[in-house]
Amino acid sequence: MLILTDYNYKKYKGHITYNYRGGKMEKSPYLFEVPADGLWHVVIEKGSYFKPQNIIASVDIISPK
């Protein structure tokens, strides 16, 4: 799972080197805090082009108390 700023998401889509938070997730649910205000994108990759995986994913947004 990749957590990207809007700027880095545009780079990701353009196949340009980008920065992200996250990585390979082994457990569910995975909880994280958004590190700063702004627009963020969550990308869930389905494996590689030659070895795609079936994935079911959902996102719940929980506001701080």
PQR file of N, CA, C, O and H, with PARSE charges and radii, in Angstrom:
ATOM      1  N   MET A   1       0.840  -1.157   0.000 -0.4000 1.5000
ATOM      2  CA  MET A   1       0.000   0.000   0.000 -0.0000 2.0000
ATOM      3  C   MET A   1       0.896   1.234   0.000  0.5500 1.7000
ATOM      4  O   MET A   1       1.842   1.331   0.781 -0.5500 1.4000
ATOM      5  N   LEU A   2       0.590   2.146  -0.863 -0.4000 1.5000
ATOM      6  CA  LEU A   2       1.335   3.396  -0.948 -0.0000 2.0000
ATOM      7  C   LEU A   2       0.439   4.536  -0.481  0.5500 1.7000
ATOM      8  O   LEU A   2      -0.717   4.631  -0.892 -0.5500 1.4000
ATOM      9  H   LEU A   2      -0.179   2.067  -1.497  0.4000 1.0000
ATOM     10  N   ILE A   3       0.965   5.384   0.363 -0.4000 1.5000
ATOM     11  CA  ILE A   3       0.267   6.580   0.823 -0.0000 2.0000
ATOM     12  C   ILE A   3       1.045   7.757   0.244  0.5500 1.7000
ATOM     13  O   ILE A   3       2.198   7.992   0.606 -0.5500 1.4000
ATOM     14  H   ILE A   3       1.904   5.306   0.698  0.4000 1.0000
ATOM     15  N   LEU A   4       0.393   8.499  -0.668 -0.4000 1.5000
ATOM     16  CA  LEU A   4       1.086   9.510  -1.446 -0.0000 2.0000
ATOM     17  C   LEU A   4       0.433  10.882  -1.316  0.5500 1.7000
ATOM     18  O   LEU A   4      -0.791  11.000  -1.254 -0.5500 1.4000
ATOM     19  H   LEU A   4      -0.544   8.307  -0.961  0.4000 1.0000
ATOM     20  N   THR A   5       1.266  11.911  -1.276 -0.4000 1.5000
ATOM     21  CA  THR A   5       0.736  13.267  -1.412 -0.0000 2.0000
ATOM     22  C   THR A   5       0.218  13.414  -2.843  0.5500 1.7000
ATOM     23  O   THR A   5       0.517  12.588  -3.705 -0.5500 1.4000
ATOM     24  H   THR A   5       2.260  11.816  -1.327  0.4000 1.0000
ATOM     25  N   ASP A   6      -0.549  14.457  -3.087 -0.4000 1.5000
ATOM     26  CA  ASP A   6      -1.067  14.684  -4.429 -0.0000 2.0000
ATOM     27  C   ASP A   6       0.085  14.843  -5.426  0.5500 1.7000
ATOM     28  O   ASP A   6       0.034  14.306  -6.532 -0.5500 1.4000
ATOM     29  H   ASP A   6      -0.792  15.128  -2.387  0.4000 1.0000
ATOM     30  N   TYR A   7       1.113  15.578  -5.030 -0.4000 1.5000
ATOM     31  CA  TYR A   7       2.284  15.806  -5.882 -0.0000 2.0000
ATOM     32  C   TYR A   7       2.954  14.477  -6.260  0.5500 1.7000
ATOM     33  O   TYR A   7       3.263  14.242  -7.428 -0.5500 1.4000
ATOM     34  H   TYR A   7       1.155  16.015  -4.131  0.4000 1.0000
ATOM     35  N   ASN A   8       3.175  13.616  -5.266 -0.4000 1.5000
ATOM     36  CA  ASN A   8       3.832  12.337  -5.529 -0.0000 2.0000
ATOM     37  C   ASN A   8       2.927  11.362  -6.273  0.5500 1.7000
ATOM     38  O   ASN A   8       3.414  10.512  -7.019 -0.5500 1.4000
ATOM     39  H   ASN A   8       2.924  13.807  -4.317  0.4000 1.0000
ATOM     40  N   TYR A   9       1.621  11.477  -6.079 -0.4000 1.5000
ATOM     41  CA  TYR A   9       0.691  10.639  -6.835 -0.0000 2.0000
ATOM     42  C   TYR A   9       0.771  10.957  -8.329  0.5500 1.7000
ATOM     43  O   TYR A   9       0.734  10.053  -9.163 -0.5500 1.4000
ATOM     44  H   TYR A   9       1.225  12.168  -5.473  0.4000 1.0000
ATOM     45  N   LYS A  10       0.879  12.226  -8.658 -0.4000 1.5000
ATOM     46  CA  LYS A  10       1.019  12.618 -10.061 -0.0000 2.0000
ATOM     47  C   LYS A  10       2.315  12.063 -10.639  0.5500 1.7000
ATOM     48  O   LYS A  10       2.345  11.635 -11.793 -0.5500 1.4000
ATOM     49  H   LYS A  10       0.909  12.960  -7.980  0.4000 1.0000
ATOM     50  N   LYS A  11       3.378  12.066  -9.854 -0.4000 1.5000
ATOM     51  CA  LYS A  11       4.645  11.485 -10.303 -0.0000 2.0000
ATOM     52  C   LYS A  11       4.498   9.971 -10.475  0.5500 1.7000
ATOM     53  O   LYS A  11       4.995   9.418 -11.457 -0.5500 1.4000
ATOM     54  H   LYS A  11       3.354  12.413  -8.917  0.4000 1.0000
ATOM     55  N   TYR A  12       3.829   9.295  -9.545 -0.4000 1.5000
ATOM     56  CA  TYR A  12       3.571   7.854  -9.623 -0.0000 2.0000
ATOM     57  C   TYR A  12       2.847   7.519 -10.926  0.5500 1.7000
ATOM     58  O   TYR A  12       3.229   6.588 -11.635 -0.5500 1.4000
ATOM     59  H   TYR A  12       3.426   9.744  -8.748  0.4000 1.0000
ATOM     60  N   LYS A  13       1.800   8.283 -11.234 -0.4000 1.5000
ATOM     61  CA  LYS A  13       1.041   8.048 -12.456 -0.0000 2.0000
ATOM     62  C   LYS A  13       1.874   8.304 -13.707  0.5500 1.7000
ATOM     63  O   LYS A  13       1.636   7.689 -14.746 -0.5500 1.4000
ATOM     64  H   LYS A  13       1.490   9.039 -10.657  0.4000 1.0000
ATOM     65  N   GLY A  14       2.849   9.207 -13.615 -0.4000 1.5000
ATOM     66  CA  GLY A  14       3.701   9.522 -14.742 -0.0000 2.0000
ATOM     67  C   GLY A  14       4.945   8.656 -14.827  0.5500 1.7000
ATOM     68  O   GLY A  14       5.821   8.897 -15.657 -0.5500 1.4000
ATOM     69  H   GLY A  14       3.042   9.707 -12.770  0.4000 1.0000
ATOM     70  N   HIS A  15       5.023   7.642 -13.965 -0.4000 1.5000
ATOM     71  CA  HIS A  15       6.176   6.727 -13.929 -0.0000 2.0000
ATOM     72  C   HIS A  15       7.483   7.481 -13.675  0.5500 1.7000
ATOM     73  O   HIS A  15       8.523   7.173 -14.255 -0.5500 1.4000
ATOM     74  H   HIS A  15       4.311   7.446 -13.290  0.4000 1.0000
ATOM     75  N   ILE A  16       7.397   8.480 -12.789 -0.4000 1.5000
ATOM     76  CA  ILE A  16       8.549   9.277 -12.381 -0.0000 2.0000
ATOM     77  C   ILE A  16       8.844   8.907 -10.930  0.5500 1.7000
ATOM     78  O   ILE A  16       7.923   8.586 -10.180 -0.5500 1.4000
ATOM     79  H   ILE A  16       6.552   8.731 -12.317  0.4000 1.0000
ATOM     80  N   THR A  17      10.109   8.947 -10.525 -0.4000 1.5000
ATOM     81  CA  THR A  17      10.474   8.622  -9.153 -0.0000 2.0000
ATOM     82  C   THR A  17       9.646   9.456  -8.175  0.5500 1.7000
ATOM     83  O   THR A  17       9.512  10.669  -8.341 -0.5500 1.4000
ATOM     84  H   THR A  17      10.857   9.208 -11.135  0.4000 1.0000
ATOM     85  N   TYR A  18       9.094   8.798  -7.158 -0.4000 1.5000
ATOM     86  CA  TYR A  18       8.210   9.450  -6.196 -0.0000 2.0000
ATOM     87  C   TYR A  18       8.554   8.991  -4.786  0.5500 1.7000
ATOM     88  O   TYR A  18       9.263   8.004  -4.595 -0.5500 1.4000
ATOM     89  H   TYR A  18       9.203   7.813  -7.023  0.4000 1.0000
ATOM     90  N   ASN A  19       8.038   9.725  -3.800 -0.4000 1.5000
ATOM     91  CA  ASN A  19       8.193   9.366  -2.383 -0.0000 2.0000
ATOM     92  C   ASN A  19       6.846   8.926  -1.845  0.5500 1.7000
ATOM     93  O   ASN A  19       5.808   9.438  -2.263 -0.5500 1.4000
ATOM     94  H   ASN A  19       7.462  10.527  -3.956  0.4000 1.0000
ATOM     95  N   TYR A  20       6.861   7.985  -0.923 -0.4000 1.5000
ATOM     96  CA  TYR A  20       5.613   7.479  -0.365 -0.0000 2.0000
ATOM     97  C   TYR A  20       5.830   7.010   1.065  0.5500 1.7000
ATOM     98  O   TYR A  20       6.961   6.866   1.531 -0.5500 1.4000
ATOM     99  H   TYR A  20       7.704   7.569  -0.583  0.4000 1.0000
ATOM    100  N   ARG A  21       4.729   6.779   1.741 -0.4000 1.5000
ATOM    101  CA  ARG A  21       4.722   6.125   3.046 -0.0000 2.0000
ATOM    102  C   ARG A  21       4.027   4.793   2.847  0.5500 1.7000
ATOM    103  O   ARG A  21       3.305   4.607   1.867 -0.5500 1.4000
ATOM    104  H   ARG A  21       3.810   6.895   1.363  0.4000 1.0000
ATOM    105  N   GLY A  22       4.237   3.878   3.755 -0.4000 1.5000
ATOM    106  CA  GLY A  22       3.602   2.578   3.635 -0.0000 2.0000
ATOM    107  C   GLY A  22       4.578   1.531   3.142  0.5500 1.7000
ATOM    108  O   GLY A  22       5.767   1.586   3.456 -0.5500 1.4000
ATOM    109  H   GLY A  22       4.823   4.029   4.551  0.4000 1.0000
ATOM    110  N   GLY A  23       4.083   0.582   2.374 -0.4000 1.5000
ATOM    111  CA  GLY A  23       4.886  -0.510   1.857 -0.0000 2.0000
ATOM    112  C   GLY A  23       4.061  -1.784   1.845  0.5500 1.7000
ATOM    113  O   GLY A  23       2.833  -1.728   1.790 -0.5500 1.4000
ATOM    114  H   GLY A  23       3.117   0.537   2.118  0.4000 1.0000
ATOM    115  N   LYS A  24       4.718  -2.920   1.895 -0.4000 1.5000
ATOM    116  CA  LYS A  24       4.025  -4.208   1.870 -0.0000 2.0000
ATOM    117  C   LYS A  24       3.283  -4.424   3.191  0.5500 1.7000
ATOM    118  O   LYS A  24       3.866  -4.308   4.269 -0.5500 1.4000
ATOM    119  H   LYS A  24       5.716  -2.965   1.939  0.4000 1.0000
ATOM    120  N   MET A  25       2.010  -4.733   3.091 -0.4000 1.5000
ATOM    121  CA  MET A  25       1.184  -4.951   4.279 -0.0000 2.0000
ATOM    122  C   MET A  25       0.904  -6.444   4.425  0.5500 1.7000
ATOM    123  O   MET A  25       0.469  -7.104   3.481 -0.5500 1.4000
ATOM    124  H   MET A  25       1.536  -4.827   2.215  0.4000 1.0000
ATOM    125  N   GLU A  26       1.160  -6.958   5.614 -0.4000 1.5000
ATOM    126  CA  GLU A  26       0.945  -8.376   5.885 -0.0000 2.0000
ATOM    127  C   GLU A  26      -0.304  -8.626   6.730  0.5500 1.7000
ATOM    128  O   GLU A  26      -0.822  -9.742   6.764 -0.5500 1.4000
ATOM    129  H   GLU A  26       1.514  -6.422   6.380  0.4000 1.0000
ATOM    130  N   LYS A  27      -0.789  -7.575   7.415 -0.4000 1.5000
ATOM    131  CA  LYS A  27      -1.931  -7.734   8.321 -0.0000 2.0000
ATOM    132  C   LYS A  27      -3.047  -6.777   7.938  0.5500 1.7000
ATOM    133  O   LYS A  27      -2.820  -5.748   7.301 -0.5500 1.4000
ATOM    134  H   LYS A  27      -0.368  -6.668   7.387  0.4000 1.0000
ATOM    135  N   SER A  28      -4.237  -7.135   8.335 -0.4000 1.5000
ATOM    136  CA  SER A  28      -5.394  -6.280   8.132 -0.0000 2.0000
ATOM    137  C   SER A  28      -6.169  -6.242   9.440  0.5500 1.7000
ATOM    138  O   SER A  28      -6.278  -7.291  10.076 -0.5500 1.4000
ATOM    139  H   SER A  28      -4.421  -7.971   8.853  0.4000 1.0000
ATOM    140  N   PRO A  29      -6.702  -5.145   9.881 -0.5600 1.5000
ATOM    141  CA  PRO A  29      -6.607  -3.839   9.230  0.2800 2.0000
ATOM    142  C   PRO A  29      -5.250  -3.177   9.480  0.5500 1.7000
ATOM    143  O   PRO A  29      -4.558  -3.488  10.451 -0.5500 1.4000
ATOM    144  N   TYR A  30      -4.893  -2.274   8.596 -0.4000 1.5000
ATOM    145  CA  TYR A  30      -3.680  -1.478   8.749 -0.0000 2.0000
ATOM    146  C   TYR A  30      -4.113  -0.059   9.068  0.5500 1.7000
ATOM    147  O   TYR A  30      -4.781   0.592   8.266 -0.5500 1.4000
ATOM    148  H   TYR A  30      -5.455  -2.021   7.808  0.4000 1.0000
ATOM    149  N   LEU A  31      -3.728   0.415  10.247 -0.4000 1.5000
ATOM    150  CA  LEU A  31      -4.112   1.757  10.682 -0.0000 2.0000
ATOM    151  C   LEU A  31      -2.920   2.694  10.552  0.5500 1.7000
ATOM    152  O   LEU A  31      -1.793   2.322  10.878 -0.5500 1.4000
ATOM    153  H   LEU A  31      -3.186  -0.114  10.899  0.4000 1.0000
ATOM    154  N   PHE A  32      -3.169   3.900  10.079 -0.4000 1.5000
ATOM    155  CA  PHE A  32      -2.108   4.897   9.992 -0.0000 2.0000
ATOM    156  C   PHE A  32      -2.707   6.284  10.163  0.5500 1.7000
ATOM    157  O   PHE A  32      -3.892   6.508   9.912 -0.5500 1.4000
ATOM    158  H   PHE A  32      -4.085   4.202   9.815  0.4000 1.0000
ATOM    159  N   GLU A  33      -1.873   7.192  10.588 -0.4000 1.5000
ATOM    160  CA  GLU A  33      -2.272   8.586  10.715 -0.0000 2.0000
ATOM    161  C   GLU A  33      -1.728   9.361   9.539  0.5500 1.7000
ATOM    162  O   GLU A  33      -0.572   9.194   9.151 -0.5500 1.4000
ATOM    163  H   GLU A  33      -0.911   7.011  10.792  0.4000 1.0000
ATOM    164  N   VAL A  34      -2.563  10.205   8.975 -0.4000 1.5000
ATOM    165  CA  VAL A  34      -2.107  11.085   7.910 -0.0000 2.0000
ATOM    166  C   VAL A  34      -1.175  12.107   8.555  0.5500 1.7000
ATOM    167  O   VAL A  34      -1.568  12.780   9.508 -0.5500 1.4000
ATOM    168  H   VAL A  34      -3.503  10.341   9.290  0.4000 1.0000
ATOM    169  N   PRO A  35       0.044  12.233   8.056 -0.5600 1.5000
ATOM    170  CA  PRO A  35       1.042  13.064   8.728  0.2800 2.0000
ATOM    171  C   PRO A  35       0.846  14.567   8.614  0.5500 1.7000
ATOM    172  O   PRO A  35       1.447  15.324   9.376 -0.5500 1.4000
ATOM    173  N   ALA A  36       0.014  15.015   7.675 -0.4000 1.5000
ATOM    174  CA  ALA A  36      -0.191  16.455   7.503 -0.0000 2.0000
ATOM    175  C   ALA A  36      -1.510  16.685   6.780  0.5500 1.7000
ATOM    176  O   ALA A  36      -2.035  15.787   6.122 -0.5500 1.4000
ATOM    177  H   ALA A  36      -0.474  14.400   7.056  0.4000 1.0000
ATOM    178  N   ASP A  37      -2.032  17.881   6.908 -0.4000 1.5000
ATOM    179  CA  ASP A  37      -3.247  18.245   6.181 -0.0000 2.0000
ATOM    180  C   ASP A  37      -2.958  18.236   4.681  0.5500 1.7000
ATOM    181  O   ASP A  37      -1.812  18.396   4.260 -0.5500 1.4000
ATOM    182  H   ASP A  37      -1.606  18.611   7.443  0.4000 1.0000
ATOM    183  N   GLY A  38      -3.991  18.050   3.892 -0.4000 1.5000
ATOM    184  CA  GLY A  38      -3.848  18.097   2.450 -0.0000 2.0000
ATOM    185  C   GLY A  38      -4.544  16.930   1.787  0.5500 1.7000
ATOM    186  O   GLY A  38      -5.219  16.137   2.443 -0.5500 1.4000
ATOM    187  H   GLY A  38      -4.922  17.920   4.234  0.4000 1.0000
ATOM    188  N   LEU A  39      -4.374  16.832   0.498 -0.4000 1.5000
ATOM    189  CA  LEU A  39      -4.952  15.756  -0.289 -0.0000 2.0000
ATOM    190  C   LEU A  39      -3.978  14.590  -0.326  0.5500 1.7000
ATOM    191  O   LEU A  39      -2.814  14.762  -0.690 -0.5500 1.4000
ATOM    192  H   LEU A  39      -3.825  17.476  -0.035  0.4000 1.0000
ATOM    193  N   TRP A  40      -4.447  13.400   0.049 -0.4000 1.5000
ATOM    194  CA  TRP A  40      -3.622  12.196   0.065 -0.0000 2.0000
ATOM    195  C   TRP A  40      -4.285  11.121  -0.776  0.5500 1.7000
ATOM    196  O   TRP A  40      -5.509  11.079  -0.898 -0.5500 1.4000
ATOM    197  H   TRP A  40      -5.392  13.261   0.345  0.4000 1.0000
ATOM    198  N   HIS A  41      -3.465  10.251  -1.355 -0.4000 1.5000
ATOM    199  CA  HIS A  41      -3.946   9.139  -2.171 -0.0000 2.0000
ATOM    200  C   HIS A  41      -3.430   7.838  -1.575  0.5500 1.7000
ATOM    201  O   HIS A  41      -2.280   7.752  -1.145 -0.5500 1.4000
ATOM    202  H   HIS A  41      -2.470  10.285  -1.256  0.4000 1.0000
ATOM    203  N   VAL A  42      -4.293   6.830  -1.554 -0.4000 1.5000
ATOM    204  CA  VAL A  42      -3.898   5.492  -1.120 -0.0000 2.0000
ATOM    205  C   VAL A  42      -3.937   4.601  -2.360  0.5500 1.7000
ATOM    206  O   VAL A  42      -4.976   4.473  -3.008 -0.5500 1.4000
ATOM    207  H   VAL A  42      -5.227   6.900  -1.903  0.4000 1.0000
ATOM    208  N   VAL A  43      -2.805   3.989  -2.681 -0.4000 1.5000
ATOM    209  CA  VAL A  43      -2.697   3.119  -3.851 -0.0000 2.0000
ATOM    210  C   VAL A  43      -2.431   1.699  -3.362  0.5500 1.7000
ATOM    211  O   VAL A  43      -1.510   1.460  -2.581 -0.5500 1.4000
ATOM    212  H   VAL A  43      -1.962   4.092  -2.154  0.4000 1.0000
ATOM    213  N   ILE A  44      -3.237   0.779  -3.826 -0.4000 1.5000
ATOM    214  CA  ILE A  44      -3.045  -0.635  -3.500 -0.0000 2.0000
ATOM    215  C   ILE A  44      -2.686  -1.337  -4.798  0.5500 1.7000
ATOM    216  O   ILE A  44      -3.520  -1.472  -5.693 -0.5500 1.4000
ATOM    217  H   ILE A  44      -3.985   0.973  -4.461  0.4000 1.0000
ATOM    218  N   GLU A  45      -1.449  -1.780  -4.894 -0.4000 1.5000
ATOM    219  CA  GLU A  45      -0.990  -2.445  -6.104 -0.0000 2.0000
ATOM    220  C   GLU A  45      -1.321  -3.929  -6.033  0.5500 1.7000
ATOM    221  O   GLU A  45      -1.263  -4.541  -4.967 -0.5500 1.4000
ATOM    222  H   GLU A  45      -0.772  -1.670  -4.167  0.4000 1.0000
ATOM    223  N   LYS A  46      -1.659  -4.483  -7.153 -0.4000 1.5000
ATOM    224  CA  LYS A  46      -2.106  -5.873  -7.223 -0.0000 2.0000
ATOM    225  C   LYS A  46      -1.000  -6.817  -7.661  0.5500 1.7000
ATOM    226  O   LYS A  46      -1.227  -7.675  -8.514 -0.5500 1.4000
ATOM    227  H   LYS A  46      -1.705  -3.985  -8.019  0.4000 1.0000
ATOM    228  N   GLY A  47       0.182  -6.677  -7.099 -0.4000 1.5000
ATOM    229  CA  GLY A  47       1.289  -7.539  -7.487 -0.0000 2.0000
ATOM    230  C   GLY A  47       1.978  -6.986  -8.715  0.5500 1.7000
ATOM    231  O   GLY A  47       1.921  -5.785  -8.983 -0.5500 1.4000
ATOM    232  H   GLY A  47       0.366  -5.980  -6.406  0.4000 1.0000
ATOM    233  N   SER A  48       2.623  -7.853  -9.453 -0.4000 1.5000
ATOM    234  CA  SER A  48       3.355  -7.421 -10.638 -0.0000 2.0000
ATOM    235  C   SER A  48       2.503  -7.615 -11.892  0.5500 1.7000
ATOM    236  O   SER A  48       1.440  -8.234 -11.845 -0.5500 1.4000
ATOM    237  H   SER A  48       2.669  -8.828  -9.235  0.4000 1.0000
ATOM    238  N   TYR A  49       2.978  -7.086 -12.995 -0.4000 1.5000
ATOM    239  CA  TYR A  49       2.286  -7.227 -14.273 -0.0000 2.0000
ATOM    240  C   TYR A  49       2.149  -8.702 -14.647  0.5500 1.7000
ATOM    241  O   TYR A  49       1.102  -9.126 -15.135 -0.5500 1.4000
ATOM    242  H   TYR A  49       3.842  -6.583 -13.033  0.4000 1.0000
ATOM    243  N   PHE A  50       3.203  -9.481 -14.419 -0.4000 1.5000
ATOM    244  CA  PHE A  50       3.205 -10.889 -14.813 -0.0000 2.0000
ATOM    245  C   PHE A  50       2.616 -11.818 -13.755  0.5500 1.7000
ATOM    246  O   PHE A  50       2.320 -12.979 -14.039 -0.5500 1.4000
ATOM    247  H   PHE A  50       4.054  -9.137 -14.022  0.4000 1.0000
ATOM    248  N   LYS A  51       2.447 -11.309 -12.540 -0.4000 1.5000
ATOM    249  CA  LYS A  51       1.897 -12.142 -11.460 -0.0000 2.0000
ATOM    250  C   LYS A  51       0.906 -11.317 -10.634  0.5500 1.7000
ATOM    251  O   LYS A  51       1.154 -11.042  -9.460 -0.5500 1.4000
ATOM    252  H   LYS A  51       2.688 -10.366 -12.309  0.4000 1.0000
ATOM    253  N   PRO A  52      -0.221 -10.921 -11.250 -0.5600 1.5000
ATOM    254  CA  PRO A  52      -1.203 -10.127 -10.503  0.2800 2.0000
ATOM    255  C   PRO A  52      -1.878 -10.975  -9.424  0.5500 1.7000
ATOM    256  O   PRO A  52      -1.982 -12.195  -9.548 -0.5500 1.4000
ATOM    257  N   GLN A  53      -2.330 -10.309  -8.375 -0.4000 1.5000
ATOM    258  CA  GLN A  53      -3.007 -10.978  -7.269 -0.0000 2.0000
ATOM    259  C   GLN A  53      -4.427 -10.449  -7.171  0.5500 1.7000
ATOM    260  O   GLN A  53      -4.685  -9.287  -7.485 -0.5500 1.4000
ATOM    261  H   GLN A  53      -2.245  -9.317  -8.275  0.4000 1.0000
ATOM    262  N   ASN A  54      -5.346 -11.300  -6.735 -0.4000 1.5000
ATOM    263  CA  ASN A  54      -6.710 -10.857  -6.469 -0.0000 2.0000
ATOM    264  C   ASN A  54      -6.722 -10.190  -5.107  0.5500 1.7000
ATOM    265  O   ASN A  54      -6.296 -10.786  -4.118 -0.5500 1.4000
ATOM    266  H   ASN A  54      -5.136 -12.244  -6.480  0.4000 1.0000
ATOM    267  N   ILE A  55      -7.201  -8.966  -5.049 -0.4000 1.5000
ATOM    268  CA  ILE A  55      -7.198  -8.207  -3.803 -0.0000 2.0000
ATOM    269  C   ILE A  55      -8.556  -7.550  -3.616  0.5500 1.7000
ATOM    270  O   ILE A  55      -9.123  -6.986  -4.552 -0.5500 1.4000
ATOM    271  H   ILE A  55      -7.547  -8.481  -5.852  0.4000 1.0000
ATOM    272  N   ILE A  56      -9.067  -7.630  -2.394 -0.4000 1.5000
ATOM    273  CA  ILE A  56     -10.267  -6.896  -2.009 -0.0000 2.0000
ATOM    274  C   ILE A  56      -9.832  -5.905  -0.955  0.5500 1.7000
ATOM    275  O   ILE A  56      -9.224  -6.287   0.045 -0.5500 1.4000
ATOM    276  H   ILE A  56      -8.606  -8.088  -1.634  0.4000 1.0000
ATOM    277  N   ALA A  57     -10.139  -4.634  -1.166 -0.4000 1.5000
ATOM    278  CA  ALA A  57      -9.679  -3.599  -0.249 -0.0000 2.0000
ATOM    279  C   ALA A  57     -10.789  -2.587   0.008  0.5500 1.7000
ATOM    280  O   ALA A  57     -11.674  -2.384  -0.824 -0.5500 1.4000
ATOM    281  H   ALA A  57     -10.633  -4.324  -1.978  0.4000 1.0000
ATOM    282  N   SER A  58     -10.722  -1.964   1.165 -0.4000 1.5000
ATOM    283  CA  SER A  58     -11.632  -0.866   1.488 -0.0000 2.0000
ATOM    284  C   SER A  58     -10.889   0.106   2.395  0.5500 1.7000
ATOM    285  O   SER A  58      -9.886  -0.246   3.016 -0.5500 1.4000
ATOM    286  H   SER A  58     -10.003  -2.128   1.840  0.4000 1.0000
ATOM    287  N   VAL A  59     -11.388   1.313   2.461 -0.4000 1.5000
ATOM    288  CA  VAL A  59     -10.776   2.345   3.286 -0.0000 2.0000
ATOM    289  C   VAL A  59     -11.850   2.976   4.171  0.5500 1.7000
ATOM    290  O   VAL A  59     -12.911   3.369   3.686 -0.5500 1.4000
ATOM    291  H   VAL A  59     -12.202   1.599   1.956  0.4000 1.0000
ATOM    292  N   ASP A  60     -11.568   3.070   5.459 -0.4000 1.5000
ATOM    293  CA  ASP A  60     -12.441   3.781   6.395 -0.0000 2.0000
ATOM    294  C   ASP A  60     -11.655   4.962   6.932  0.5500 1.7000
ATOM    295  O   ASP A  60     -10.515   4.819   7.373 -0.5500 1.4000
ATOM    296  H   ASP A  60     -10.706   2.751   5.852  0.4000 1.0000
ATOM    297  N   ILE A  61     -12.273   6.119   6.890 -0.4000 1.5000
ATOM    298  CA  ILE A  61     -11.630   7.321   7.413 -0.0000 2.0000
ATOM    299  C   ILE A  61     -12.220   7.609   8.788  0.5500 1.7000
ATOM    300  O   ILE A  61     -13.432   7.757   8.942 -0.5500 1.4000
ATOM    301  H   ILE A  61     -13.199   6.236   6.532  0.4000 1.0000
ATOM    302  N   ILE A  62     -11.349   7.684   9.774 -0.4000 1.5000
ATOM    303  CA  ILE A  62     -11.782   7.922  11.152 -0.0000 2.0000
ATOM    304  C   ILE A  62     -11.227   9.284  11.579  0.5500 1.7000
ATOM    305  O   ILE A  62     -10.015   9.500  11.561 -0.5500 1.4000
ATOM    306  H   ILE A  62     -10.364   7.564   9.649  0.4000 1.0000
ATOM    307  N   SER A  63     -12.105  10.183  11.958 -0.4000 1.5000
ATOM    308  CA  SER A  63     -11.659  11.500  12.415 -0.0000 2.0000
ATOM    309  C   SER A  63     -11.106  11.409  13.815  0.5500 1.7000
ATOM    310  O   SER A  63     -11.588  10.617  14.625 -0.5500 1.4000
ATOM    311  H   SER A  63     -13.089  10.008  11.973  0.4000 1.0000
ATOM    312  N   PRO A  64     -10.085  12.220  14.114 -0.5600 1.5000
ATOM    313  CA  PRO A  64      -9.561  12.214  15.483  0.2800 2.0000
ATOM    314  C   PRO A  64     -10.604  12.711  16.464  0.5500 1.7000
ATOM    315  O   PRO A  64     -11.478  13.504  16.112 -0.5500 1.4000
ATOM    316  N   LYS A  65     -10.507  12.243  17.688 -0.4000 1.5000
ATOM    317  CA  LYS A  65     -11.496  12.619  18.718 -0.0000 2.0000
ATOM    318  C   LYS A  65     -11.175  13.958  19.310  0.5500 1.7000
ATOM    319  O   LYS A  65     -11.895  14.433  20.188 -0.5500 1.4000
ATOM    320  H   LYS A  65      -9.798  11.599  17.974  0.4000 1.0000
TER
END
